[in-house]
Amino acid sequence: MAEGKIGRVVQVIGPVLDVEFPKGELPEIYNAVVVEDEGKETGVPIHVIAEVAQHLGENRVRCISMKPTDGMVRGMKAIDTGSPITMPVGE
């Protein structure tokens, strides 16, 4: 996956994630954001895709996770894919 805009998770409430990006690099609404962590600190590897649902201001976006957020903590890297969530269908 090509590296896009990189932010950090600042809040996790159930399936809702708040992610902070550098100034001027907010992802568009409906973009997919991938949160990845090898699990060195928590012991749980994380690979979660979330969809940007809202711009909150202060360089933050609110995302809805497509998988459980168990083991996710503040500070994890979040990468904007630059495109919406996609799902292959058919042959």
Contact map, one row per residue, 1 for C-alpha under 8 A:
1110000000000000000000000000000000000000000000000000000000000000000000000000000000000000000
1111000000000000000000000000000000000000000000000000000000000000000000000000000010000000000
1111110000000000000000000000000000000000000000000000000000000000000000000000001110000000000
0111110000000000000000000000000000000000000000000000000000000000000000000000001111000000000
0011111000000000000010001110000000000000000000000000000000000000000000000000001110000000000
0011111100000000000011000000000000000000000000000000000000000000000000000000111100000000000
0000111110000000001111000000000000000000000000000000000000000000000000000000111100000000000
0000011111000000001110000000000000000000000000000000000000000000000000000111110000000000000
0000001111110000111100000000000000000000000000000000000000000000000000001111110000000000000
0000000111110000111100000000000000000000000000000000000000000000000000000110000000000000000
0000000011111000111000000000000000000000000000000000000000000000000000001100000000000000000
0000000011111111110000000000000000000000000000000000000000000000000010011100000000000000000
0000000000111111100000000000000000000000000000000000000000000000000000000000000000000000000
0000000000011111100000000000000000000000000000000000000000000000000110000000000000000000000
0000000000011111100000000000000000000000000000000000000000000001111110000000000000000000000
0000000000011111110000000000000000000000000000000000000000000111100000000000000000000000000
0000000011111111111000000000000000000000000000000000000000000111100000000000000000000000000
0000000011110001111100000000000000000000000000000000000000011110000000000000000000000000000
0000001111100000111110000000000000000000000000000000000000011110000000000000010000000000000
0000001111000000011111000000000000000000000000000000000001111000000000000000000000000000000
0000111100000000001111101100000000000000000000000000000000110000000000000000000000000000000
0000011000000000000111111100000000000000000000000000000000100000000000000000000000000000000
0000000000000000000011111100000000000000000000000000000000100000000000000000000000000000000
0000000000000000000001111100000000000000000000000000000000100000000000000000000000000000000
0000100000000000000011111110000000000000000000000000000000100000000000000000000000000000000
0000100000000000000011111111000000000000000000000000000000111000000000000000000000000000000
0000100000000000000000001111101000000000000000000001000000001000000000000000000101000000000
0000000000000000000000000111111000000000000000000001000000000000000000000000000001000000000
0000000000000000000000000011111000000000000000000011111000000000000000000000000000000000000
0000000000000000000000000001111100000000000000000011100000000000000000000000000000111000000
0000000000000000000000000011111110000000000000000011000000000000000000000000000111111000000
0000000000000000000000000000011111000000000000001111000000000000000000000000000111111000000
0000000000000000000000000000001111100000000000001111000000000010000000000000011110000000000
0000000000000000000000000000000111110000000000111100000000000000000000000000011110000000000
0000000000000000000000000000000011111000000001111100000000000000000000000001111000000000000
0000000000000000000000000000000001111100000011110000000000000000000000000001110000000000000
0000000000000000000000000000000000111111000011100000000000000000000000000001100000000000000
0000000000000000000000000000000000011111000111000000000000000000000000000000000000000000000
0000000000000000000000000000000000001111111111000000000000000000000000000000000000000000000
0000000000000000000000000000000000001111111110000000000000000000000000000000000000000000000
0000000000000000000000000000000000000011111000000000000000000000000000000000000000000000000
0000000000000000000000000000000000000011111110000000000000000000000000100000000000000000000
0000000000000000000000000000000000000011111110000000000000000000000000000000000000000000000
0000000000000000000000000000000000000111011111000000000000000000000000100000000000000000000
0000000000000000000000000000000000011111011111100000000000000000000000000000000000000000000
0000000000000000000000000000000000111110000111110000000000000000000000110000000000000000000
0000000000000000000000000000000001111000000011111000000000000000000000000000000000000000000
0000000000000000000000000000000001110000000001111100000000000000111110000000000000000000000
0000000000000000000000000000000111100000000000111110000000000000111000000000000000000000000
0000000000000000000000000000000111100000000000011111000000000011111000000000000000000000000
0000000000000000000000000000111110000000000000001111100000000011110000000000000000011000000
0000000000000000000000000011111110000000000000000111111000001111000000000000000000000000000
0000000000000000000000000000110000000000000000000011111000001111000000000000000000000000000
0000000000000000000000000000100000000000000000000001111100001110000000000000000000000000000
0000000000000000000000000000100000000000000000000001111110111100000000000000000000000000000
0000000000000000000000000000000000000000000000000000011111111100000000000000000000000000000
0000000000000000000000000000000000000000000000000000001111111000000000000000000000000000000
0000000000000000000100000000000000000000000000000000000111110000000000000000000000000000000
0000000000000000000111111100000000000000000000000000001111111000000000000000000000000000000
0000000000000000011110000100000000000000000000000000001111111100000000000000000000000000000
0000000000000000011100000110000000000000000000000001111110111110000000000000000000000000000
0000000000000001111000000000000000000000000000000001111100011111000000000000000000000000000
0000000000000001111000000000000010000000000000000111110000001111100000000000000000000000000
0000000000000011100000000000000000000000000000000111100000000111110000000000000000000000000
0000000000000011100000000000000000000000000000011110000000000011111110000000000000000000000
0000000000000010000000000000000000000000000000011110000000000001111100000000000000000000000
0000000000000010000000000000000000000000000000011100000000000000111110000000000000000000000
0000000000000110000000000000000000000000000000010000000000000000111111000000000000000000000
0000000000010110000000000000000000000000000000010000000000000000101111110000000000000000000
0000000000000000000000000000000000000000000000000000000000000000000111110000000000000000000
0000000000000000000000000000000000000000010101000000000000000000000011111000000000000000000
0000000000010000000000000000000000000000000001000000000000000000000011111101000000000000000
0000000010110000000000000000000000000000000000000000000000000000000000111111000000000000000
0000000111110000000000000000000000000000000000000000000000000000000000011111000000000000000
0000000111000000000000000000000000000000000000000000000000000000000000001111100000000000000
0000000110000000000000000000000000111000000000000000000000000000000000011111110000000000000
0000011110000000000000000000000000111000000000000000000000000000000000000011111000000000000
0000011110000000001000000000000011110000000000000000000000000000000000000001111100000000000
0011111000000000000000000000000011100000000000000000000000000000000000000000111110000000000
0011111000000000000000000010001111000000000000000000000000000000000000000000011111000000000
0111100000000000000000000000001111000000000000000000000000000000000000000000001111110000000
0001000000000000000000000011001100000000000000000000000000000000000000000000000111110000000
0000000000000000000000000000011100000000000000000000000000000000000000000000000011111000000
0000000000000000000000000000011100000000000000000010000000000000000000000000000011111100000
0000000000000000000000000000011100000000000000000010000000000000000000000000000000111110000
0000000000000000000000000000000000000000000000000000000000000000000000000000000000011111000
0000000000000000000000000000000000000000000000000000000000000000000000000000000000001111100
0000000000000000000000000000000000000000000000000000000000000000000000000000000000000111110
0000000000000000000000000000000000000000000000000000000000000000000000000000000000000011111
0000000000000000000000000000000000000000000000000000000000000000000000000000000000000001111
0000000000000000000000000000000000000000000000000000000000000000000000000000000000000000111
